[in-house]
């Protein structure tokens, strides 16, 4: 068993400057500052509901728009999660969660498999929630899944309020992650190959 499952990523480009630390066995303590208030709210939900402590500090070119900040945060967070998981030995690997948020219902099913893929089915009504363009939700999860090595299926079953839709999506992803990163009873890789 791994005693301390933490990952730290520093990523600097001409568009963003990012520092992320995650602890899989933390208490879901969130210290989030991306410069986009609604995105901070969603990442805080992701941390608290997954039980994965996250420190995320981002300075991005928000004078352009939020795209680089959100996508690059997904890249770096995925890399930090992958680093914290190491060889992924002994984790449950799979997680599925349905989460309601008032009138909205979202489902995430994922496999921490080293075979990254994203299926994302969600429609939004408005362009943005606060300073966050809701179309960036898919961009975040694509960047996250591909850099963490996760097959991830996200489906918004229904909803009318875009805030509630986004929050249901992030929280369903959080609860699916919480299940998948916990240790199995056997402590062995959950794979017929013997490794992930």
C-alpha angles and dihedrals in degrees: 000000000000112000098199121024106189134142131193126192130181113189124178126180135154087269105041143019111204136181117182132174123179132186115195093197096045125110098258093268108170127204104173130169118158099144091248110096099202092046089052088053092052094046090048088054090048091053099042096045095044093047087230111134110226133189108188122175117175134175110186141167094268090159084074097041139279098277099096092043095051097041095044090048088055091051094049095042090051091050091048091050091049090051091049092050094051110181090351091233115166100010122131087240097197130075135170128180138173113203126186122206107186105290094356128085125191133181129200124187119180145174121203091212110136085249104104119206137145130207109183122181114175135122125203130201102208134041097238151008106217107314093338119100104219092215086069090070089081092044091053095050093044091053091044096048096046094048095043094047094242132147102217131183116189121184127178101205095191145324143137107211113074093209090055092044093054093044092050089051095050093044094048089051089049095053092045089052092048090057096043099050096050118101121262120231092251095050088215130117110278096228138100086227091060092236137059 
